Amino acid sequence: MNPTRITPGLTDAPTDVDVVVVGLGITGAGVALDAVTRGLSVLAVDAHDLAFGTSRWSSKMVHGGLRYLAKGQLGVAHESAVERGVLMEVTAPHLTRPMPMLVPLSSSVSRLQTLVTRSGLLAGDLLRRGAHTDAATLPRPRHLSVTETLRLVPALRPAGLRGAMLGWDGQLEDDARLVVTVARTAAAYGAHVRTRARVLSATGTGVELRDELTGTTTAVTARAVVNATGVWADTLVDGITLRPSRGTHLVLRRETLPGLEISVFCPVPGESNRFVMVLPQPDGTVYAGLTDEPVEGVVPDVPEPTEPEIGFLLDVVSAAFSRQLHRSDVVGAYAGLRPLLDTDHGGGSGSTADLSRRHAVLTSSTGVVTIVGGKLTTYRRMAEDAVDAAVARAGLPAGPCRTAALPLLGAAPRAALADLEEPARLVRRFGTDARLVLDNAREVTGLADDELLAPVADGVPVTLAELVFGVTHEGAADVDDLLDRRTRVGLVPADRALAEPAAERALALVR
């Protein structure tokens, strides 16, 4: 593979390629990897940075399709289960892990809700089997007694508790980390991956780009152009109507819910199949989410949670746990916009929660192929469908899709990952590339391992070694790139402030 690295700006970028990919969220990065591994020349660009948009605002889960099954979206549910298995067992076992999820059955959960929950988890296990995902990866669900429930999650409210259901799904180490790894893999196979490169105009045969670092403009000719800009897709081409919905999460400290080691799905009172997820993270934080609120007007670069959403999430979680949560317990909050396709032709009727999460591939009047809808878990299949459409339209001499059997950089079986001697944090975030990250930092900085691997601040587990790697290999151009996307320190503003000197130092050491 070519050791090409991700680069900010358009210096020395090609001006004639087979495929231009616009947008470097998870779908755009996936399209770049799919296209380049079929033997096509690829230029993939983003006006901002890798994972700048929706891809970094998820629940950090690899969903198996259970919630889509409940809405009768059988095809979407099966596709999600298949792609979850691909991610967890083939392409990214280093960035994913099995996630136990406990659904407490309290007095507020009716017998009908209990039956629906149990049936849903059993149906989810059928999806797992249908996707040929090993039970060693995702065990079968089971019922827990009250004693077992409180042993697993001692912070739950014991009053009225009748036990729980325990199921399994997939969890990501970090959604933005997945995007960066897919983009790095595409670059390693020869794709030109450029951030800070804004598309000013696009047709099916080329784009006009502006280098956001220098202000210079460049025309690039292409045989195919793929629009993977997510919630901004309708600003690049005509004929697309999106109805974005906002999903908000809270960030809590782990000590807010003492002893929480597994995920808890808190039933929403009065709803038969809606939950607020409480998801402990390896860095000592807990995410609680999410909402589904329609968004009107201009799409912001960075969506903001609303106070009513924050209050709703706190109320639902507090009802399930012994400790009443308060606004002061929220150390961070984030919101993402789902790029849902409006199939009502702009009518805008109904709730965004009712819109299908199925993706769609559309071709504009000027020949731009747009991939829209879908979700993070199914990015690989979305990319495959988009490249299939682009290849067919342009008559490109491309090979078959390879990505279902193509491990990302750093991937290895979990047993092999467990045997690595590098620090656990680096292994979780880089897999077998953990050694590369450390060796690179030694070479660039000349510093000793103790300094390179120490937490950059008290309570902030990020290391200088990974910040340096973010600059040298992952295209990070500034502090925001390092703290908000290469790592996720920015989700907690107080931690971000503590880590800024280390990010500035990493940039200075490389430059």
PyMOL commands that set and color helices and strands:
alter all, ss='L'
color gray80, all
select helices_A, chain A and resi 26-36+54-57+66-70+74-91+111-130+146-152+175-188+230-236+254-256+307-320+327-329+352-354+376-394+403-405+414-418+424-445+449-453+464-472+479-486+489-491+493-510
alter helices_A, ss='H'
color red, helices_A
select strands_A, chain A and resi 7-8+16-22+42-45+61-62+96-104+142-144+164-172+192-195+197-203+206-211+217-227+245-253+263-267+275-280+285-289+293-294+332-338+359-363+369-373+455-457+460-463
alter strands_A, ss='S'
color yellow, strands_A
deselect
rebuild
show_as cartoon
